[in-house]
């Protein structure tokens, strides 16, 4: 049985969706990746746009509440914001829980280009985190990272 990974954020609209997209891309059939929020804010169109710039399509993703996955035996639970880590539901002790807080690009202000620059910066941080996670826990080399 392939391992299940949950990426958890506050609203499941940006950061968790970005990481979900990269993990799904890098792991392919090697894992089942889910993303959810402790709230549901809907998929952010700018998150879809910045991943499309990097060749990934998450336009079909949905924003889901963590309670929808209570029955899934997760091998990994990755929180990507401090709020989600603080209110994270209890998962089986066997799940490896990891936390990395990324800035919320949805809170960026300024011109459209300034806001998109924040989304791109977070995207690049999330991509590097995804590559490191996959390399450490799945020993899979990812294209485009020198491996």
DADA-V596727 format. One record per run of one state. SS is the DSSP state (H for helix, E for strand, L for the rest). FROM is the first residue (numbers start at 1). TO is the last residue. If there is no record, write none. Layout:
BEGIN
ss: [SS SS]
from: [FROM FROM]
to: [TO TO]
END
This chain:
BEGIN
ss: [L E L H E L H L E H L E L H L E L H L H L]
from: [1 3 10 15 31 38 45 54 65 66 70 76 80 82 88 96 100 105 108 112 138]
to: [2 9 14 30 37 44 53 64 65 69 75 79 81 87 95 99 104 107 111 137 147]
END
